[in-house]
């Protein structure tokens, strides 16, 4: 029993000691926590105080900067106002000086006008005196001669009229002879002047093609970034692209019609495809070239088949097909060649020549125009060289060389080609002229000639290139015919628009009739 009580007492003491130890440690921890809380509170209060002080300092600095900026702006405004006032003062001084100069000039002009009025009054007085003296002189002359002034004028005119007419006719004839002698020297000047005045429309129509666009945004895609697409297309085709303000259209400009057609086809394909970049452009141009080459070959073969000409060299067939893209004064060169070939065949049949050979000559007469943009020389020389190169007969070569009269025709076939070429080009509507315009021009030509005194009847012939005027012999003498032809020519030049030149023939026929009884 006493041992158990002792153990219990020991256990109780141990428990009490542990409790006291725990209580002491808990108290210590509480004190440490309270101390940390106090330190944190002090530190937070210190941070807040520092922040408030910093904010106050920043506020004061901002206020000072704002005041300094306001003062600076005010000074700048004052300086600008001072500069503006100085400029206004200078302008006012200039205006004042100009007003003073204007007042001085006005005074000088008024003074000059006053002087002019005095001079005009004196001049009127002198004019009246001169007129009075002239009347007195006329009256004295009438008294001495016994004729009035009107009678004297009429007598003088009748006396001089016949001499003047004859001398004038001789002078006109001499001038015409001199002009004919100088014709060769002036021919080149006339050609250059005619090109300057008349060739603009023809060149514009025969050297450009217009490609329609779905919208104006497509222009930017055609040009490309920094112009790389348009440069690629121009480099590959040799054609100038004109992208201007024309709505939904791009203009292709080049003297070579085949290149222009290649560029047109390639551009249309690119527009439909929508993918426009240098690689795609190169591919489209190659495809367009092949397509145009196929078209050229097919057109040449079709022309030969239509006319009935066989055995042409395949290169000549290609050159013939290239004429599809060539025009002359608005007339398609390939259609013109086919038409000349058909006309040559008809004419050859009438005179008993070889129809096939005549058609061959007519079909090839303008073959040089197919490459006259690529080879130097006239289309006649180029065509002659091509025919010789591909072993055409001498008759065909001469017909091509002589169809514009550059050399003498050596056979009837060359003469037939000349005639057929003139017929095809001169028929109404063939070259840039409608039937209505053609008939109106002939009517105007006859109306002008019929309006002259002494003209009995006039006829416009040779498709309006010549007019024959029949005059009344009793009213128009041989000397008057020269003056009449000159007057008709001048009026035609002033009132009519016509291609080339018009020949005016004045015909006077004298008839004597007598009866035997």
Secondary structure, 3 states (H helix, E strand, C coil): CHHHHHHHHHHHHHHHHHHHHHHHHHHHHHHHHHHHHHHHHHHHHHHHHHHHHHHHHHHHHHHHHHHHHHHHHHHHHHHHHHHHHHHHHHHHHHHHHHHHHHHHHHHHHHHHHHHHHHHHHHHHHHHHHHHHHHHHHHHHHHHHHCCCHHHHHHHHHHHHHHHHHHHHHHHHHHHHHHHHHCHHHHHHHHHHHHHHHHHHHHHHHHHEEEEECCCCHHHHHHHCHHHHHHHHHHHHHCCEEECCCCCCEEEEECCCHHHHHHHHHHHHHHHHHCCCCHHHHHHHHHHHHHHHHHHHHHHHHHHHHHHCCCCCCHHHHHHHHHHHHCEECCEEHHHHHHHHHHHHHHHHHHHCCCHHHHHHHHHHCCHHHHCCCCCCCCHHHHHHHHHHHCCCCHHHHHHHHHCCCCCCCCCHHHHHHHHHHHHHHHCCCCCCCCHHHHHHHHHHHHHHHHCCCCEEEEEEEHHHCEEEEEECCCCCCHHHHHHHHHHHHHHHHHHCCCCCCCEEEEEECCCCCCCCC
